[in-house]
């Protein structure tokens, strides 16, 4: 009890037992793995950014090794780099640009090292050298806060350190322990640059205020002749954008793209995105460029559906909308003002009607025009950007401007709010919009830039570290038991108008993927919790962390001749399950969550669940779990699977 008091954990008084399970948190804390349940200590987060490498070879003279791999080791955990292209830049460096994140258990003894290998003869790995060991304590100030450490070149040597190798690695290593909650300010901006050189001063649009921890910029049609001393447009643009950002604990960085233009050419239309964690709060930023011109609203909706359905970052089995705490979608979405009910819609608008619209703009009568905004109407009808929010528009249309002017519109097109910033959050997550504006003083393009500022709370949760696992019978973990589960109004995937749905439960907080049984020929399946649903085994221990965790869900159609089709995605918050557990062992947490497919509504999933603390059912080889793992197996094969699980 003294240990619990020291860690500021409020004791729970429940002592009832059900099916041999103890629901007294104090007793849990004293049992196997129990100390991790009451843990409120935050891990020391170490992020290793490897930018470049050079001279990756075994000898001073000779060709560089092909297909290098970086093995980053901290304590007993080793992470490997993804595929790296052996292409040298103008400085003779190999671009790596990969990051690795670790939660450190014992800061005092933790040591970081990097081992570089490459494929040799017969496909075997050959060592290209090791960096010197770096003690994590050397990366922290006396108060365990982050030091300001610059990126430096690390020499490679043999494992014993006696022989210097030719290679060098440019790395930036950051370590720090965050406060449990941090206020974070964000700036999100979008600009169709119009393939013209932008001004060097972007301060009317991008804030120079250093208090913004995160700045996300999306650009479209950004292909113009580079200015000296740059030889490439991309480098010129990045130099123009640089602002005084503060470096924080960014981890789990991933990026992707999806082309939607003619022939699926990325330079035409499509979307790019980046996802990452700020401590333990995950964010995803999607920059997109949709189909142009009046009368192409459905084409724009189709662009959204394709990007939302096909773009993959983070967990490849989930879409981008159902795995990040916050998703920002912005860009030249190209939605127009639809006056089709009161006027014809030729490509070039009729001059008199165009003048009336511009007159309203200059009079600031935006609300009268926004009644005809396509994007507002399509969102309201759930045909695009379902579940997204947008700030109130109090600025003039951002398209189509005459270049080199602040407020003069080009009659070739009807003015429209083409450039937008929207966002959505997982249930239980909030973010506050500060401002939503355009920057009319930037006059080099036929679009005006748009910006939005936000504030949010980022969380640094107790360490998610899971012990290797006891082999004793009392290896205990958190489990989720469903008391009921049903889906409603699923999509029909088969030609007969029905589907054969089953549910897949995934996520980094589960020990592996779990499946329900298949329900045949129905769009409104109901699963029997005792016979057709798995018991989910979690690999997260701290109860404080569990309250902010989610189980990721994918409902699929079983296809016996090809790959299974996804019917919808959803997320189930565990917060209510934790609260129900705290109230008592018989309490059930009920949930009802929307399913989405390609970013649009695709039915609902609802049910009840209980959080339990018990021996690992997978290790015990319970028949319901093992049989559901092998959902596609024959009865005979599933029996074999059960036997194997029991033996292991």
C-alpha positions as CSV (number, residue, x, y, z in Angstrom):
1,X,0.0,0.0,0.0
2,X,2.9,2.3,0.7
3,X,4.0,2.0,-2.9
4,X,0.5,2.8,-4.2
5,X,0.4,5.9,-2.1
6,X,3.8,7.1,-3.3
7,X,2.7,6.8,-6.9
8,X,-0.5,8.8,-6.2
9,X,-2.8,6.0,-7.2
10,X,-6.3,6.1,-5.7
11,X,-7.1,2.7,-4.1
12,X,-10.2,0.9,-5.4
13,X,-12.5,-0.8,-2.8
14,X,-14.1,-3.5,-5.0
15,X,-13.4,-7.0,-3.7
16,X,-16.1,-9.0,-5.4
17,X,-15.0,-12.0,-7.5
18,X,-16.4,-13.4,-10.7
19,X,-15.3,-16.5,-12.5
20,X,-12.1,-16.5,-10.4
21,X,-11.2,-12.9,-11.3
22,X,-10.3,-10.4,-8.7
23,X,-11.5,-6.8,-9.1
24,X,-9.6,-5.2,-6.3
25,X,-7.0,-2.9,-7.8
26,X,-4.8,-3.1,-4.7
27,X,-4.7,-6.9,-5.1
28,X,-4.0,-6.6,-8.8
29,X,-1.0,-4.3,-8.0
30,X,0.5,-7.0,-5.8
31,X,0.1,-9.8,-8.3
32,X,2.0,-10.8,-11.5
33,X,2.5,-7.8,-13.7
34,X,0.4,-5.8,-11.3
35,X,2.9,-3.1,-10.6
36,X,2.7,-2.1,-14.2
37,X,-1.1,-1.5,-13.9
38,X,-0.7,1.2,-11.2
39,X,2.4,2.7,-12.9
40,X,2.0,6.5,-13.5
41,X,5.6,7.1,-14.5
42,X,6.3,8.4,-17.9
43,X,9.0,6.8,-20.0
44,X,12.0,8.6,-21.2
45,X,11.4,9.0,-24.9
46,X,14.4,8.7,-27.2
47,X,14.1,9.6,-30.9
48,X,17.0,8.9,-33.3
49,X,16.8,10.7,-36.6
50,X,19.2,9.4,-39.3
51,X,19.5,11.9,-42.1
52,X,22.5,10.9,-44.3
53,X,25.3,8.4,-44.6
54,X,28.5,8.3,-46.7
55,X,31.3,6.0,-47.6
56,X,29.4,2.9,-46.6
57,X,31.9,0.3,-47.5
58,X,34.2,-2.2,-45.8
59,X,37.5,-0.7,-47.2
60,X,38.7,2.8,-48.0
61,X,38.9,2.0,-51.7
62,X,36.0,0.3,-53.4
63,X,32.3,0.8,-54.3
64,X,29.7,1.7,-51.8
65,X,27.7,-1.2,-50.4
66,X,24.2,-1.8,-51.8
67,X,21.0,-2.0,-49.8
68,X,22.4,-0.8,-46.5
69,X,20.4,-1.5,-43.3
70,X,20.6,0.5,-40.1
71,X,20.1,-1.4,-36.9
72,X,19.4,0.9,-34.0
73,X,19.6,-0.7,-30.6
74,X,18.6,0.6,-27.2
75,X,18.6,-1.6,-24.2
76,X,17.4,-5.0,-25.6
77,X,15.3,-3.6,-28.4
78,X,16.6,-3.4,-32.0
79,X,14.8,-1.5,-34.8
80,X,15.7,-1.9,-38.4
81,X,15.5,0.7,-41.1
82,X,13.1,0.4,-44.1
83,X,14.4,0.0,-47.6
84,X,17.0,2.6,-48.6
85,X,17.9,3.5,-52.1
86,X,21.7,3.7,-52.7
87,X,21.6,6.9,-54.6
88,X,24.2,9.6,-53.9
89,X,23.2,13.3,-53.8
90,X,25.4,16.1,-55.0
91,X,27.5,15.9,-51.8
92,X,28.1,12.2,-52.2
93,X,25.7,11.3,-49.4
94,X,23.0,8.6,-49.2
95,X,19.7,10.0,-48.1
96,X,18.3,8.0,-45.2
97,X,15.7,10.3,-43.6
98,X,14.3,7.7,-41.1
99,X,13.5,8.0,-37.4
100,X,13.4,5.5,-34.6
101,X,11.7,5.9,-31.3
102,X,12.2,4.1,-28.0
103,X,10.7,4.2,-24.5
104,X,13.6,3.7,-22.0
105,X,13.0,1.6,-18.9
106,X,16.3,2.4,-17.0
107,X,17.8,5.8,-18.0
108,X,20.9,5.3,-15.8
109,X,22.1,2.2,-17.7
110,X,20.6,2.7,-21.1
111,X,23.0,2.8,-24.0
112,X,22.3,3.5,-27.7
113,X,24.2,2.1,-30.6
114,X,23.8,1.9,-34.4
115,X,25.1,-1.0,-36.5
116,X,25.2,-0.6,-40.3
117,X,25.1,-3.8,-42.4
118,X,24.7,-4.6,-46.1
119,X,23.9,-7.6,-48.2
120,X,27.1,-9.5,-49.1
121,X,27.9,-12.7,-50.9
122,X,25.2,-15.4,-50.8
123,X,22.8,-12.8,-49.4
124,X,24.4,-12.8,-46.0
125,X,24.7,-9.6,-44.0
126,X,28.1,-8.0,-43.8
127,X,29.0,-5.4,-41.2
128,X,29.9,-1.9,-42.4
129,X,30.6,-0.6,-38.9
130,X,29.1,0.5,-35.6
131,X,28.7,4.0,-34.0
132,X,30.2,4.6,-30.6
133,X,27.9,3.9,-27.7
134,X,25.8,6.8,-26.5
135,X,24.7,6.9,-22.9
136,X,21.2,8.3,-22.5
137,X,22.1,10.2,-19.4
138,X,24.5,12.3,-21.5
139,X,21.5,13.4,-23.5
140,X,19.6,14.8,-20.5
141,X,20.1,17.8,-18.3
142,X,20.3,17.3,-14.5
143,X,16.5,17.7,-14.2
144,X,15.9,15.0,-16.9
145,X,14.8,17.5,-19.4
146,X,15.8,17.5,-23.0
147,X,19.2,19.1,-24.0
148,X,19.5,21.1,-27.2
149,X,21.6,18.6,-29.2
150,X,22.5,19.3,-32.8
151,X,22.8,16.7,-35.6
152,X,26.4,15.5,-35.9
153,X,28.4,13.0,-38.0
154,X,29.2,9.7,-36.3
155,X,32.2,7.7,-37.4
156,X,31.8,4.0,-37.9
157,X,34.3,1.5,-36.5
158,X,34.5,-2.3,-35.9
159,X,32.4,-3.8,-33.1
160,X,35.3,-3.8,-30.7
161,X,36.2,-0.2,-31.6
162,X,39.8,-1.0,-32.5
163,X,39.5,-0.5,-36.3
164,X,38.1,2.6,-38.0
165,X,35.7,2.0,-40.9
166,X,35.3,4.4,-43.9
167,X,31.6,5.1,-43.2
168,X,30.0,8.0,-41.4
169,X,26.4,8.6,-40.3
170,X,24.6,11.9,-39.8
171,X,22.3,11.6,-36.8
172,X,20.3,13.7,-34.4
173,X,19.5,12.0,-31.1
174,X,16.9,13.5,-28.7
175,X,15.9,12.3,-25.3
176,X,13.4,13.8,-22.8
177,X,10.6,13.2,-20.3
178,X,7.5,15.2,-21.0
179,X,4.9,16.6,-18.7
180,X,1.7,14.5,-18.5
181,X,-0.2,17.2,-20.4
182,X,1.1,19.9,-22.7
183,X,-0.7,22.7,-24.5
184,X,0.3,22.6,-28.2
185,X,-0.4,25.3,-30.8
186,X,-0.6,24.5,-34.5
187,X,-0.7,26.3,-37.7
188,X,-2.1,24.6,-40.8
189,X,-1.9,26.4,-44.2
190,X,-2.6,25.7,-47.8
191,X,-1.8,27.6,-51.0
192,X,-2.1,26.9,-54.7
193,X,1.1,28.6,-55.7
194,X,0.0,28.8,-59.4
195,X,3.4,27.6,-60.6
196,X,4.7,31.1,-60.0
197,X,7.6,32.2,-57.9
198,X,6.3,33.1,-54.4
199,X,7.5,36.2,-52.6
200,X,10.4,35.7,-50.2
201,X,8.3,37.2,-47.3
202,X,5.4,34.9,-46.4
203,X,4.7,36.5,-43.0
204,X,1.2,37.7,-44.0
205,X,0.3,34.0,-44.2
206,X,2.7,31.9,-42.1
207,X,3.2,33.2,-38.6
208,X,6.7,34.0,-37.5
209,X,5.6,33.5,-33.9
210,X,8.0,30.8,-32.4
211,X,5.2,29.7,-30.1
212,X,3.8,27.4,-32.7
213,X,5.1,23.9,-32.0
214,X,3.6,22.4,-35.2
215,X,3.4,24.0,-38.6
216,X,1.9,22.1,-41.5
217,X,2.0,23.6,-45.0
218,X,0.3,22.2,-48.0
219,X,1.0,23.5,-51.5
220,X,-0.4,22.8,-55.0
221,X,0.8,23.7,-58.4
222,X,4.2,24.4,-56.8
223,X,6.5,24.1,-59.9
224,X,8.4,27.2,-60.8
225,X,11.9,28.2,-61.9
226,X,14.1,28.1,-58.8
227,X,15.9,31.2,-57.7
228,X,19.6,31.5,-57.0
229,X,21.4,29.9,-55.3
230,X,18.9,27.0,-55.6
231,X,18.8,24.7,-58.7
232,X,15.5,22.9,-57.8
233,X,12.1,24.3,-57.1
234,X,11.6,22.0,-54.1
235,X,14.7,23.4,-52.3
236,X,13.7,27.0,-53.1
237,X,10.2,26.4,-51.7
238,X,11.4,24.7,-48.5
239,X,13.9,27.5,-47.9
240,X,11.1,30.1,-48.4
241,X,8.9,28.2,-45.9
242,X,11.4,27.8,-43.1
243,X,10.0,29.2,-39.8
244,X,11.2,29.1,-36.2
245,X,9.6,25.8,-35.1
246,X,10.4,24.3,-31.8
247,X,11.5,20.7,-31.9
248,X,9.5,18.4,-29.7
249,X,9.1,14.6,-29.2
250,X,8.0,13.6,-32.7
251,X,7.9,9.9,-33.3
252,X,6.4,7.2,-35.5
253,X,6.6,9.4,-38.6
254,X,5.1,7.9,-41.8
255,X,4.0,9.4,-45.1
256,X,2.2,8.4,-48.2
257,X,0.5,9.6,-51.4
258,X,-2.4,8.7,-53.7
259,X,-2.8,10.0,-57.2
260,X,-6.3,10.7,-58.6
261,X,-5.6,12.6,-61.7
262,X,-5.7,11.4,-65.3
263,X,-3.7,8.2,-65.6
264,X,-3.1,8.4,-61.8
265,X,-0.2,10.9,-62.4
266,X,0.8,12.4,-59.1
267,X,1.6,15.8,-60.6
268,X,-1.9,16.1,-61.8
269,X,-4.4,15.7,-58.9
270,X,-4.3,13.7,-55.7
271,X,-3.2,13.8,-52.0
272,X,-0.1,13.5,-49.9
273,X,-0.1,13.0,-46.2
274,X,2.2,12.6,-43.1
275,X,1.3,11.0,-39.8
276,X,3.2,11.1,-36.6
277,X,3.0,11.2,-32.8
278,X,3.6,14.2,-30.6
279,X,4.5,12.3,-27.5
280,X,1.4,10.0,-27.3
281,X,-1.0,12.1,-29.3
282,X,-1.2,11.1,-32.9
283,X,-1.8,13.5,-35.8
284,X,-2.3,13.1,-39.6
285,X,-2.1,15.9,-42.1
286,X,-3.6,15.4,-45.6
287,X,-2.8,17.9,-48.4
288,X,-5.0,17.4,-51.5
289,X,-5.8,18.8,-54.9
290,X,-9.2,17.9,-56.3
291,X,-10.7,18.1,-59.8
292,X,-11.2,21.6,-61.2
293,X,-13.9,23.5,-62.9
294,X,-17.6,24.1,-62.3
295,X,-19.9,21.2,-62.8
296,X,-17.3,18.7,-61.5
297,X,-18.6,18.3,-57.9
298,X,-19.0,14.5,-58.2
299,X,-15.5,14.2,-59.6
300,X,-14.2,16.1,-56.5
301,X,-16.2,13.8,-54.2
302,X,-14.6,10.9,-56.0
303,X,-11.2,12.3,-55.5
304,X,-11.9,12.4,-51.8
305,X,-13.3,8.9,-51.6
306,X,-10.2,7.5,-53.5
307,X,-7.7,9.3,-51.2
308,X,-9.6,8.4,-48.0
309,X,-10.0,4.8,-49.2
310,X,-6.6,4.1,-50.7
311,X,-4.0,6.2,-49.0
312,X,-2.1,4.2,-46.3
313,X,0.1,5.4,-43.5
314,X,0.5,4.1,-40.0
315,X,-1.3,0.7,-39.8
316,X,-1.7,-0.5,-43.3
317,X,-4.9,-2.5,-42.5
318,X,-6.7,0.7,-41.4
319,X,-7.7,3.8,-43.2
320,X,-6.2,7.2,-42.2
321,X,-9.4,8.5,-40.7
322,X,-9.8,5.8,-38.0
323,X,-6.4,5.6,-36.3
324,X,-5.1,9.1,-35.6
325,X,-6.4,11.2,-32.7
326,X,-6.6,14.3,-35.0
327,X,-6.8,14.4,-38.8
328,X,-6.4,17.7,-40.8
329,X,-7.5,17.7,-44.4
330,X,-6.6,20.8,-46.4
331,X,-5.7,22.0,-49.9
332,X,-7.1,23.3,-53.1
333,X,-10.3,21.2,-52.9
334,X,-11.7,23.2,-55.8
335,X,-15.4,23.2,-54.7
336,X,-17.2,26.1,-56.3
337,X,-20.3,28.2,-55.8
338,X,-23.2,26.3,-57.5
339,X,-25.7,28.7,-58.9
340,X,-27.2,26.1,-61.3
341,X,-30.6,26.7,-59.8
342,X,-30.6,30.3,-60.7
343,X,-28.2,30.6,-63.6
344,X,-26.5,28.7,-66.3
345,X,-23.0,27.2,-65.5
346,X,-20.8,27.7,-68.5
347,X,-17.0,27.5,-68.0
348,X,-16.7,31.3,-68.3
349,X,-19.5,32.9,-66.3
350,X,-21.9,35.5,-67.8
351,X,-20.5,38.9,-67.1
352,X,-23.5,40.6,-65.5
353,X,-24.1,37.8,-63.0
354,X,-20.3,37.6,-62.3
355,X,-20.4,41.4,-61.5
356,X,-23.3,40.9,-59.0
357,X,-21.3,38.1,-57.2
358,X,-18.1,40.3,-57.0
359,X,-20.2,43.2,-55.7
360,X,-21.4,41.0,-52.8
361,X,-17.8,40.0,-52.1
362,X,-16.6,43.5,-51.9
363,X,-19.6,44.4,-49.6
364,X,-18.5,41.5,-47.3
365,X,-21.8,39.6,-47.8
366,X,-20.1,36.3,-47.7
367,X,-23.0,34.5,-45.9
368,X,-25.3,35.1,-48.9
369,X,-22.8,33.5,-51.3
370,X,-21.9,30.6,-48.9
371,X,-25.4,29.3,-49.3
372,X,-24.3,28.1,-52.7
373,X,-21.0,26.6,-51.6
374,X,-20.7,23.1,-52.9
375,X,-18.5,21.8,-50.1
376,X,-21.0,22.9,-47.4
377,X,-23.8,21.1,-49.2
378,X,-21.8,18.0,-49.9
379,X,-20.7,17.6,-46.3
380,X,-24.2,18.2,-45.0
381,X,-25.4,15.4,-47.3
382,X,-22.5,13.1,-46.1
383,X,-21.2,12.8,-49.6
384,X,-17.7,14.0,-48.8
385,X,-15.4,14.7,-45.7
386,X,-17.9,13.0,-43.4
387,X,-17.3,13.9,-39.8
388,X,-15.0,16.8,-40.6
389,X,-15.4,20.3,-39.2
390,X,-14.5,23.7,-40.6
391,X,-14.3,27.1,-39.1
392,X,-16.6,29.9,-40.0
393,X,-15.6,31.6,-43.2
394,X,-15.1,35.3,-42.7
395,X,-12.8,36.0,-45.6
396,X,-13.4,36.6,-49.3
397,X,-13.3,33.8,-51.9
398,X,-9.7,32.8,-52.6
399,X,-10.1,32.0,-56.3
400,X,-9.9,33.2,-59.1
401,X,-7.7,36.3,-58.5
402,X,-5.9,38.5,-61.0
403,X,-2.2,38.0,-60.3
404,X,-0.4,41.0,-58.7
405,X,-3.6,42.3,-57.1
406,X,-5.1,41.9,-53.7
407,X,-8.8,41.9,-54.4
408,X,-9.4,41.9,-58.1
409,X,-11.1,38.8,-59.5
410,X,-10.6,37.3,-63.0
411,X,-13.8,37.0,-64.9
412,X,-12.7,33.8,-66.6
413,X,-14.0,32.0,-63.6
414,X,-16.7,32.6,-60.9
415,X,-15.1,33.4,-57.6
416,X,-15.1,30.5,-55.1
417,X,-13.7,29.4,-51.8
418,X,-11.5,26.6,-53.4
419,X,-8.9,26.6,-50.6
420,X,-10.0,25.1,-47.3
421,X,-8.8,23.6,-44.0
422,X,-10.9,21.0,-42.2
423,X,-10.3,18.6,-39.3
424,X,-11.8,15.7,-37.4
425,X,-11.0,14.0,-34.1
426,X,-11.5,10.5,-32.5
427,X,-14.2,10.3,-29.9
428,X,-13.1,11.9,-26.7
429,X,-10.4,14.0,-28.4
430,X,-10.9,17.8,-28.7
431,X,-9.1,20.6,-30.5
432,X,-9.9,24.3,-30.5
433,X,-9.8,26.5,-33.5
434,X,-8.2,29.8,-32.9
435,X,-8.5,31.6,-36.3
436,X,-9.3,30.9,-39.9
437,X,-8.2,33.4,-42.5
438,X,-6.8,34.2,-46.0
439,X,-3.7,36.2,-46.9
440,X,-4.7,38.7,-49.7
441,X,-1.4,40.5,-49.6
442,X,0.3,37.5,-51.3
443,X,-0.4,38.3,-55.0
444,X,1.8,36.0,-57.1
445,X,-0.9,33.4,-57.7
446,X,-4.5,33.3,-58.9
447,X,-5.3,31.7,-55.4
448,X,-4.9,33.3,-52.0
449,X,-3.3,31.3,-49.3
450,X,-5.5,30.1,-46.4
451,X,-4.4,29.5,-42.8
452,X,-5.9,28.1,-39.6
453,X,-4.6,28.1,-36.1
454,X,-5.4,25.5,-33.4
455,X,-4.7,24.7,-29.8
456,X,-4.8,21.2,-28.3
457,X,-3.6,19.1,-25.4
458,X,-1.0,16.5,-26.1
459,X,-0.6,13.7,-23.6
460,X,2.5,11.9,-22.4
461,X,1.2,8.7,-20.9
462,X,2.7,6.1,-18.6
463,X,5.1,3.8,-20.4
464,X,3.5,1.2,-22.6
465,X,6.4,-1.1,-22.1
466,X,5.3,-4.7,-21.8
467,X,7.5,-7.2,-20.0
468,X,8.7,-10.1,-22.0
469,X,6.1,-12.1,-20.2
470,X,6.2,-14.6,-17.4
471,X,6.0,-18.3,-18.4
472,X,4.3,-19.0,-15.1
473,X,0.6,-19.8,-14.9
474,X,-0.2,-16.4,-13.3
475,X,0.9,-14.3,-16.3
476,X,-1.9,-11.7,-16.1
477,X,-3.0,-9.0,-18.5
478,X,-6.0,-6.8,-19.3
479,X,-8.7,-8.5,-21.5
480,X,-11.8,-7.2,-23.3
481,X,-14.8,-9.5,-23.2
482,X,-17.8,-8.6,-25.3
483,X,-21.2,-9.1,-23.8
484,X,-22.9,-8.3,-27.1
485,X,-22.0,-7.1,-30.6
486,X,-24.1,-6.3,-33.7
487,X,-23.7,-4.3,-36.9
488,X,-26.4,-2.4,-38.7
489,X,-26.9,-1.3,-42.3
490,X,-23.7,-2.7,-43.7
491,X,-22.8,-2.3,-47.3
492,X,-23.8,-5.1,-49.7
493,X,-20.6,-6.7,-51.1
494,X,-22.1,-9.7,-53.0
495,X,-24.1,-9.6,-56.2
496,X,-27.1,-11.0,-54.3
497,X,-27.3,-7.8,-52.2
498,X,-25.9,-9.3,-49.0
499,X,-22.5,-9.8,-47.4
500,X,-20.8,-12.4,-45.2
501,X,-19.4,-10.1,-42.5
502,X,-16.9,-10.7,-39.7
503,X,-15.0,-8.3,-37.5
504,X,-11.3,-7.8,-37.2
505,X,-9.9,-6.2,-34.1
506,X,-6.4,-4.7,-34.5
507,X,-4.1,-2.1,-33.0
508,X,-0.7,-1.8,-31.4
509,X,-2.3,-2.2,-28.0
510,X,-3.4,-5.8,-28.8
511,X,-1.0,-8.8,-28.7
512,X,-2.2,-9.7,-32.2
513,X,-5.1,-9.4,-34.5
514,X,-8.4,-11.0,-33.4
515,X,-11.4,-12.1,-35.5
516,X,-15.0,-12.9,-34.9
517,X,-16.9,-15.7,-36.6
518,X,-18.4,-15.1,-40.1
519,X,-22.1,-14.3,-40.3
520,X,-23.5,-15.4,-43.6
521,X,-25.9,-13.5,-46.0
522,X,-26.8,-10.5,-43.8
523,X,-26.3,-6.8,-43.6
524,X,-27.4,-6.6,-39.9
525,X,-25.3,-9.3,-38.2
526,X,-25.6,-10.2,-34.5
527,X,-22.7,-12.2,-32.9
528,X,-23.1,-14.6,-30.0
529,X,-20.6,-13.3,-27.4
530,X,-20.0,-16.7,-25.9
531,X,-19.5,-18.6,-29.2
532,X,-18.7,-16.2,-32.0
533,X,-16.5,-13.4,-30.5
534,X,-12.9,-13.5,-29.3
535,X,-11.6,-12.3,-26.0
536,X,-9.2,-9.5,-26.8
537,X,-5.8,-9.6,-25.0
538,X,-4.2,-6.2,-24.5
539,X,-0.4,-5.5,-24.2
540,X,-1.0,-2.2,-22.4
541,X,-0.7,-2.4,-18.6
542,X,-1.0,1.1,-16.9
543,X,-4.7,1.8,-16.2
544,X,-4.1,5.5,-16.7
545,X,-2.9,4.8,-20.2
546,X,-5.7,2.4,-20.9
547,X,-8.3,5.1,-20.4
548,X,-6.9,6.9,-23.5
549,X,-6.6,3.8,-25.7
550,X,-8.7,2.7,-28.6
551,X,-9.4,-0.6,-30.3
552,X,-9.3,-0.3,-34.1
553,X,-12.0,-2.2,-35.9
554,X,-12.4,-3.4,-39.4
555,X,-15.6,-5.1,-40.6
556,X,-14.9,-7.4,-43.7
557,X,-16.9,-9.5,-46.1
558,X,-15.7,-13.1,-46.3
559,X,-14.9,-13.9,-49.9
560,X,-14.1,-17.5,-50.6
561,X,-12.7,-17.0,-54.0
562,X,-10.5,-13.8,-53.6
563,X,-9.3,-11.4,-50.9
564,X,-11.9,-10.2,-48.3
565,X,-13.5,-6.9,-49.0
566,X,-13.6,-4.2,-46.3
567,X,-17.1,-3.1,-45.4
568,X,-16.1,-0.4,-42.9
569,X,-13.7,1.0,-40.3
570,X,-14.4,2.1,-36.8
571,X,-12.7,2.9,-33.4
572,X,-13.9,1.9,-30.0
573,X,-12.7,3.9,-27.0
574,X,-11.7,2.0,-23.9
575,X,-12.4,4.9,-21.6
576,X,-15.9,3.7,-20.8
577,X,-14.7,0.1,-20.2
578,X,-12.1,1.4,-17.7
579,X,-14.8,3.5,-15.9
580,X,-17.1,0.5,-15.8
581,X,-14.3,-1.7,-14.3
582,X,-13.7,0.9,-11.6
583,X,-17.5,0.9,-10.7
584,X,-17.6,-2.9,-10.2
585,X,-17.1,-6.4,-11.7
586,X,-20.6,-6.7,-13.1
587,X,-20.6,-3.3,-14.9
588,X,-20.8,-3.3,-18.7
589,X,-19.6,-0.5,-20.9
590,X,-21.9,0.1,-23.9
591,X,-20.8,1.6,-27.2
592,X,-22.2,2.6,-30.5
593,X,-19.7,3.7,-33.2
594,X,-20.1,4.7,-36.8
595,X,-18.5,2.7,-39.5
596,X,-17.0,4.5,-42.5
597,X,-15.8,3.2,-45.9
598,X,-13.8,5.4,-48.2
599,X,-14.5,8.3,-45.8
600,X,-18.3,8.0,-45.9
601,X,-20.9,6.4,-43.6
602,X,-21.1,2.6,-43.9
603,X,-23.4,1.5,-41.0
604,X,-22.9,1.2,-37.3
605,X,-21.3,-1.2,-34.8
606,X,-22.7,-1.4,-31.3
607,X,-22.5,-3.7,-28.2
608,X,-21.3,-4.1,-24.7
609,X,-17.9,-5.0,-23.2
610,X,-16.1,-5.6,-20.0
611,X,-12.6,-5.0,-18.9
612,X,-11.1,-7.9,-16.9
613,X,-7.7,-8.7,-15.3
614,X,-6.8,-12.3,-15.7
615,X,-4.3,-14.9,-16.9
616,X,-3.5,-14.5,-20.6
617,X,-6.2,-16.5,-22.4
618,X,-4.0,-16.9,-25.5
619,X,-1.2,-18.5,-23.5
620,X,-3.8,-20.7,-21.9
621,X,-5.1,-21.7,-25.3
622,X,-8.8,-21.1,-24.7
623,X,-10.8,-22.7,-27.5
624,X,-12.8,-19.6,-28.4
625,X,-9.7,-17.6,-29.0
626,X,-7.7,-20.2,-30.9
627,X,-10.6,-21.2,-33.1
628,X,-11.3,-17.6,-34.1
629,X,-7.7,-17.0,-35.0
630,X,-8.1,-19.7,-37.7
631,X,-11.4,-18.4,-39.1
632,X,-10.6,-19.7,-42.6
633,X,-9.4,-23.1,-41.5
634,X,-11.4,-26.3,-41.7
635,X,-12.7,-27.8,-38.5
636,X,-9.9,-30.4,-38.5
637,X,-7.2,-27.7,-39.1
638,X,-8.7,-25.6,-36.3
639,X,-8.5,-28.5,-33.9
640,X,-4.8,-28.8,-34.7
641,X,-4.3,-25.1,-34.1
642,X,-5.9,-25.4,-30.6
643,X,-3.6,-28.3,-29.8
644,X,-0.5,-26.3,-30.8
645,X,-1.6,-23.3,-28.7
646,X,-2.1,-25.5,-25.7
647,X,1.3,-27.0,-26.1
648,X,3.1,-23.7,-26.4
